[in-house]
């Protein structure tokens, strides 16, 4: 059976549908808009952000889920590297935990703030290291003993020793909790020599 709808009424229906679709499209990109729509439907409605899974972490004992973390941890790591670039020891010490643990790319293991300070003092003087970040990703695990956030960071490290520069690509995995760097691992890949250097 067909129902004839007057043209004027049909236009009103189309306008209403267009308005609804416009609201939904805008709301899909804006949590504030989603909240307003939810409030208009049900006063007690609440928008809940769902964790986005991002792979897994395997240990010898178990497999843990990874999810996207908060960018505030990335900000802490960026500040940490900036302080290294400026060789600002006070800022570096203020951003790391007293019991920090570091696994370097050459088998170096550093434990504690004071040991790290001593290491950096010598390294800054000998190699003038500079970091240039090209990506950072915050990740959380469902480990009970790790309520903080891991930051996986890619950067180029440039050293200047006796006036000669050398660069390497590095990946660091840093664990950040309560706004402090608790530990990190560094993995290094040496860049191949340029054609001019090899000739």
N, C-alpha and C positions, 0 to 999 in steps of 0.2 A: 504494500500500500504506500502511496506517495502522499506527503503532506506539503501543501503549498504554503510557503512562508513569504509574507509581504516583503518587498524589496527593502523598505526602510528598516524593518525588524531584522532582516538578514544582515544589513550593514552594521547594525548595533551589535549583533552577535559576533560578527567578524572583528569589530573594534575591541570587544571584550576579550576575545580569544587572543588578539594581538597584544593587548595589555598584559594578560596573564603570561604569555610566552616571553614577553620582554622582561617582566619581573623575574621569571624563573631563570632566564639567561643571565641577567645581571646578578641575581642571587647566587648562581653557581660560581661566580668569580669573587664574591664578596661575603665574608662571614657576617658582617654587620647587617647586610641586607637579608641574609638568611635568618638572622636572629629576629629582625623586624617582621618578616613574613611569619616566622614561627609564633611570635608574640601575638600577631593579629589572629592566628588560628586558635592557639591555646595560650592563655596568659602564662602558664607555668612551664611552657616548652623551653628547652635548653639545647643549644647547639654544642655537641660534644665532638672534639677533634679525635679522630681515630689514628692510632699509631700506624705508620706505614712501614711494613716489613722491608728489610734491605739485606736479605741473605742470612748467613749463619756463621757461627764460629765453632770450630771443632777443637776440643782438647783431648787429652788421653782418656778422660773419664766420661765426657758428655759432649753433646752438641747443643749450643745455645742460639737463640734467635737474635738477630740484629734488627734494629729499627732506626729510622732517621732521628737524630738527636737535635738538641737545641743549639742555635747559632751562637749563643752566648759563650759556649765552650770554644768555638772558632775565634771569637773576639779575644778570649784569654790567650790562646796560642799565638794569634797575630801580635798581640802586645808583647808576648814573651820573645818572639823573633825580632820585633822592632827594638826591644831593649838590648838584644844581642848585637844587632847592627850598629846601635849607638854605643855599644860597650858600656852600658849603664849598669854597673854591677848591683847598685842598690835596687833598681827596678827589677832586675832579674831575680834577686833574692826574695823580693816582696811577692813575686808571682809563683814561687815554688814552695812545696811542702818541706818541712824540716827533714823528713825521711825520704826525700826524692831518690829514685833509682833510675839510672840511665844505662842503656846498652848501646854502645857505639858501633859503627860499621866495621871497625877493625879489631873487634874482640875486646874493646875497652869497656869496663864496667865501673860505673861511678856510683857510690852510695853516700847519701847525705849532702846537705847544703854546703858544708865547709869544704868537703872534697871537691864538689863541683866548682865552688868559687876559686879554689887553688888551680884546678885544671884550666878554667877559663882565663885566668890571669896570665898563665903561661902561653896559652893558645892565641889569645888576642895579640900579645906582644910579638909572637913568632910568625903568625900567618894572616893577621887582619881579616878574619873570615867575614863574608857578607852573604846574607840569605835573600833570595828573591822567590817568593811563593807564586805558584801557578795554579794550584787548586787546594781546597780544604773541604772535608766532608765530616760532619759530626755523626757519630753512631752510638746508640745505646745497646747494651746487652741485657738479657733477663737473668744475669747472675746476681744473686742476692748480695754477694760481697762486693759488687761493683755498681753502686747506685749512681755514679758519675757518668761522664760522657767521654768516649774516645774520639779523637780527632785524627783522621788520616790526612796527611798534608804532603803535597808534592812541591819541591823547591829546588832551585839551582843554588849550589854553594860555590862561591868563588874564594879562593885563597891566594894571597900574595906573599910569596916566600922569596927573600933576597931579590925583590923587584920583579919576579916572574909570576904571572897569573896562571892559575889552572882552575878548571871548573868541573863539577860533577853533578849528576842528577841524583837527588835524594828523596826517599820516601820516609816520613816519620809517622809513627803511631804513638800518640800521646794520650795518656789518661788524665782527665781533669775532673776534680771533685771539689765542691765548695769554692770555686774560683781559683784553685791552685793546681799547678802541674805536679802530679804525684809520681809519674814515671813516664818514660818514653823510650822507644826503640828507633834506631836509624838504620836504614838500608841504603847502600850507595852503589851508583853505576858510574864508572868513569866515562867521560865523553871521549870519543876517538880523536886522535890528533888530526889537525887540519892538513890539507894537501901540502901547504907551504912548509909546515913543520916536518912532514914525512919525507920531503925531497932533500 
